[in-house]
Amino acid sequence: MENNLFPLNDPLEALEIESVDKYDETDRNSYLFDFTTGDFVKRPDGSLIKCNAKQAYRQWCQKVMLTPRFKKFAYPDYYGNELDALINSGLSIGAIEIEIERMVREALMVHPKTLKVSDFSFEWKNSFETLMYSCVVTDTDNEKFEIDSNIKRKVVKWLKKNYQYQKNIEKTLKIFMQRF
């Protein structure tokens, strides 16, 4: 019974493991993603290009800002953001900007490599229909990089339609009032 898969009477030997550098779970490699095209970066032969841990972390930050929170079952509850709901909430512009700062910080500080999120800037375009914002992320190596994104209001089309409807009602009321 020398070749038994589970030997019954063999004494177990203690193995001594040499000191190993502490494994950092956050230093995983990933594949390079092009957020402009929405696809992974590929070599001419079609194989995917790996990125280093720093690039992977920066991609993670960008991806968190593009992912809606609580809507993708593949991600845990702490992953993503709720900016779409915020911008369509009806809050004032100032309140929206303050809440975006809080929500972006909250979303990015989940990662252990994030040291600080600061220097927010906001630019509203198209009659407050689109908000472009950016911030600076500082990682635990004290390296800074900028993240920028934009959010579009979904309510604007409804408001424009409702505004036109309101104008038609006002016209009708004026005509009605003139007759009586």
The 8 nearest C-alpha neighbors of each residue, nearest first, counted from 0:
[[1, 3, 2, 6, 4, 7, 5, 8],
 [2, 0, 3, 6, 4, 5, 9, 7],
 [1, 3, 0, 4, 6, 5, 7, 9],
 [2, 4, 5, 0, 6, 1, 7, 9],
 [3, 5, 6, 2, 1, 0, 7, 9],
 [4, 6, 3, 7, 2, 9, 8, 0],
 [7, 5, 3, 8, 9, 4, 1, 2],
 [6, 8, 9, 5, 3, 10, 4, 0],
 [7, 9, 6, 10, 11, 5, 1, 0],
 [10, 8, 7, 6, 11, 12, 5, 1],
 [9, 11, 8, 12, 7, 6, 13, 5],
 [12, 10, 9, 13, 8, 14, 6, 7],
 [11, 13, 14, 10, 9, 15, 8, 16],
 [14, 12, 15, 11, 16, 10, 9, 17],
 [15, 13, 12, 16, 11, 17, 18, 10],
 [14, 16, 17, 13, 18, 12, 19, 11],
 [17, 15, 14, 18, 19, 13, 20, 12],
 [16, 18, 19, 15, 14, 20, 21, 13],
 [19, 17, 16, 20, 21, 15, 22, 14],
 [18, 20, 17, 21, 16, 22, 23, 15],
 [21, 19, 22, 18, 23, 17, 16, 24],
 [20, 22, 19, 23, 18, 24, 26, 25],
 [23, 21, 20, 24, 19, 26, 25, 27],
 [22, 24, 25, 26, 21, 27, 20, 111],
 [25, 23, 26, 22, 27, 21, 111, 28],
 [24, 26, 23, 27, 112, 111, 52, 56],
 [27, 25, 52, 24, 23, 28, 53, 56],
 [28, 26, 25, 52, 24, 29, 55, 51],
 [27, 29, 52, 51, 50, 55, 26, 49],
 [28, 30, 50, 49, 55, 27, 31, 51],
 [29, 31, 49, 50, 48, 32, 47, 39],
 [30, 32, 50, 49, 40, 48, 39, 29],
 [31, 33, 39, 40, 38, 34, 30, 37],
 [32, 34, 35, 38, 36, 37, 39, 40],
 [33, 35, 37, 36, 32, 38, 61, 39],
 [36, 34, 33, 37, 38, 32, 39, 40],
 [37, 35, 38, 34, 33, 39, 32, 40],
 [38, 36, 34, 35, 33, 39, 32, 40],
 [39, 37, 36, 33, 32, 40, 34, 35],
 [38, 40, 32, 33, 31, 41, 47, 30],
 [41, 39, 31, 32, 48, 47, 33, 38],
 [42, 40, 47, 45, 46, 48, 39, 43],
 [41, 43, 45, 44, 46, 47, 48, 40],
 [42, 44, 45, 41, 46, 47, 40, 48],
 [43, 45, 42, 46, 41, 47, 48, 40],
 [46, 44, 42, 41, 43, 47, 40, 48],
 [47, 45, 41, 42, 44, 48, 43, 40],
 [48, 46, 41, 40, 42, 49, 45, 30],
 [47, 49, 41, 30, 31, 40, 42, 50],
 [50, 48, 30, 31, 29, 47, 51, 28],
 [51, 49, 31, 30, 29, 54, 28, 55],
 [50, 52, 54, 28, 53, 55, 49, 29],
 [51, 53, 55, 26, 28, 54, 27, 56],
 [54, 52, 56, 55, 51, 57, 26, 50],
 [53, 55, 57, 51, 56, 52, 50, 58],
 [54, 56, 52, 58, 53, 57, 29, 59],
 [57, 55, 59, 53, 58, 54, 52, 60],
 [58, 56, 60, 54, 59, 55, 53, 61],
 [57, 59, 55, 61, 56, 60, 62, 54],
 [58, 60, 56, 62, 57, 61, 63, 55],
 [61, 59, 57, 63, 58, 62, 107, 56],
 [60, 62, 58, 64, 59, 63, 57, 65],
 [61, 63, 65, 59, 64, 60, 58, 66],
 [64, 62, 79, 60, 66, 65, 61, 59],
 [63, 65, 61, 62, 66, 79, 80, 60],
 [66, 64, 62, 63, 61, 67, 79, 80],
 [67, 65, 79, 63, 64, 62, 68, 80],
 [68, 66, 80, 79, 81, 70, 69, 65],
 [67, 69, 79, 80, 70, 81, 78, 66],
 [70, 68, 76, 71, 67, 72, 79, 75],
 [71, 69, 68, 67, 72, 66, 74, 73],
 [72, 70, 73, 74, 69, 68, 67, 66],
 [71, 73, 74, 70, 69, 75, 76, 68],
 [72, 74, 71, 75, 70, 69, 76, 78],
 [73, 75, 72, 71, 78, 76, 69, 77],
 [76, 74, 77, 78, 73, 72, 69, 71],
 [77, 75, 78, 69, 74, 68, 79, 72],
 [76, 78, 75, 79, 106, 109, 68, 74],
 [79, 77, 76, 75, 74, 68, 63, 106],
 [80, 78, 68, 63, 66, 67, 64, 106],
 [81, 79, 68, 67, 82, 106, 64, 66],
 [80, 82, 83, 68, 84, 67, 85, 79],
 [81, 83, 85, 84, 80, 86, 99, 150],
 [84, 82, 85, 86, 81, 87, 150, 152],
 [83, 85, 87, 82, 81, 86, 88, 152],
 [86, 84, 82, 88, 83, 87, 81, 95],
 [85, 87, 83, 88, 84, 82, 152, 95],
 [86, 88, 84, 85, 89, 152, 154, 83],
 [89, 87, 85, 86, 90, 84, 95, 83],
 [88, 90, 87, 91, 86, 85, 95, 92],
 [91, 89, 88, 94, 95, 92, 86, 85],
 [90, 92, 94, 93, 95, 89, 96, 88],
 [91, 93, 95, 94, 96, 90, 127, 97],
 [94, 92, 96, 95, 91, 97, 90, 98],
 [93, 95, 97, 91, 96, 92, 90, 98],
 [96, 94, 98, 92, 93, 97, 99, 90],
 [95, 97, 99, 93, 98, 94, 92, 100],
 [98, 96, 94, 100, 99, 95, 93, 101],
 [97, 99, 101, 95, 100, 96, 102, 94],
 [100, 98, 96, 102, 101, 97, 103, 95],
 [101, 99, 97, 98, 103, 102, 104, 96],
 [100, 102, 98, 104, 99, 103, 105, 97],
 [103, 101, 105, 99, 104, 100, 98, 106],
 [102, 104, 106, 100, 105, 101, 99, 107],
 [105, 103, 101, 107, 102, 106, 108, 116],
 [104, 106, 102, 103, 108, 107, 101, 109],
 [107, 105, 103, 104, 108, 109, 102, 80],
 [108, 106, 104, 109, 105, 110, 103, 60],
 [107, 109, 110, 105, 113, 104, 106, 111],
 [110, 108, 107, 106, 111, 105, 77, 113],
 [109, 111, 108, 112, 113, 107, 25, 106],
 [112, 110, 113, 109, 108, 25, 114, 139],
 [113, 111, 139, 138, 110, 114, 25, 56],
 [114, 112, 138, 108, 111, 110, 115, 139],
 [113, 115, 138, 139, 137, 112, 116, 108],
 [114, 116, 137, 113, 136, 117, 138, 108],
 [117, 115, 136, 135, 104, 137, 134, 114],
 [116, 118, 135, 119, 134, 115, 136, 137],
 [119, 117, 134, 135, 120, 116, 133, 136],
 [120, 118, 134, 133, 117, 121, 100, 132],
 [119, 121, 133, 132, 134, 118, 122, 131],
 [122, 120, 132, 131, 123, 133, 119, 130],
 [121, 123, 131, 130, 132, 124, 120, 129],
 [122, 124, 130, 127, 129, 131, 121, 125],
 [125, 123, 129, 127, 126, 128, 130, 122],
 [124, 126, 128, 127, 129, 123, 130, 151],
 [127, 125, 128, 124, 123, 129, 155, 130],
 [126, 128, 123, 124, 125, 129, 130, 152],
 [127, 129, 125, 152, 126, 151, 124, 155],
 [130, 128, 151, 124, 127, 150, 123, 125],
 [131, 129, 123, 150, 149, 122, 124, 132],
 [132, 130, 149, 122, 121, 148, 123, 129],
 [133, 131, 121, 120, 148, 147, 149, 122],
 [134, 132, 147, 120, 146, 119, 148, 145],
 [133, 135, 119, 118, 146, 145, 117, 120],
 [134, 136, 145, 117, 144, 118, 116, 146],
 [137, 135, 116, 144, 143, 115, 145, 138],
 [138, 136, 143, 115, 114, 142, 141, 113],
 [137, 139, 113, 114, 141, 140, 112, 142],
 [138, 140, 114, 112, 141, 113, 137, 142],
 [139, 141, 138, 142, 137, 112, 114, 143],
 [142, 140, 138, 139, 137, 143, 114, 115],
 [143, 141, 140, 137, 138, 144, 139, 136],
 [144, 142, 137, 136, 141, 135, 138, 145],
 [145, 143, 136, 135, 137, 146, 142, 57],
 [144, 146, 135, 134, 136, 147, 133, 143],
 [147, 145, 133, 134, 135, 61, 144, 148],
 [148, 146, 133, 132, 145, 134, 149, 131],
 [147, 149, 132, 131, 133, 146, 150, 64],
 [148, 150, 131, 130, 132, 151, 129, 147],
 [149, 151, 130, 129, 131, 152, 83, 148],
 [150, 152, 129, 128, 153, 130, 149, 86],
 [153, 151, 128, 154, 87, 155, 86, 129],
 [152, 154, 155, 151, 87, 156, 157, 128],
 [153, 155, 157, 152, 156, 158, 87, 128],
 [154, 156, 158, 157, 153, 152, 159, 128],
 [157, 155, 159, 158, 154, 160, 153, 161],
 [156, 158, 160, 154, 155, 159, 161, 153],
 [157, 159, 161, 155, 160, 156, 162, 154],
 [160, 158, 162, 156, 161, 157, 155, 163],
 [159, 161, 157, 163, 162, 158, 156, 164],
 [160, 162, 158, 164, 163, 159, 157, 165],
 [163, 161, 165, 159, 164, 160, 158, 166],
 [164, 162, 166, 160, 165, 161, 159, 167],
 [163, 165, 161, 167, 162, 166, 160, 168],
 [164, 166, 162, 168, 163, 167, 161, 169],
 [167, 165, 169, 163, 168, 164, 170, 162],
 [166, 168, 170, 164, 165, 169, 171, 163],
 [167, 169, 171, 165, 166, 170, 172, 164],
 [170, 168, 172, 166, 171, 167, 173, 165],
 [171, 169, 167, 173, 172, 168, 166, 174],
 [170, 172, 168, 174, 169, 173, 175, 167],
 [171, 173, 175, 169, 170, 174, 176, 168],
 [174, 172, 176, 170, 175, 171, 177, 169],
 [173, 175, 177, 171, 172, 176, 170, 178],
 [174, 176, 172, 178, 173, 177, 171, 179],
 [175, 177, 173, 179, 178, 174, 172, 171],
 [178, 176, 174, 175, 179, 173, 172, 171],
 [177, 179, 175, 176, 174, 173, 172, 171],
 [178, 176, 177, 175, 174, 173, 172, 171]]
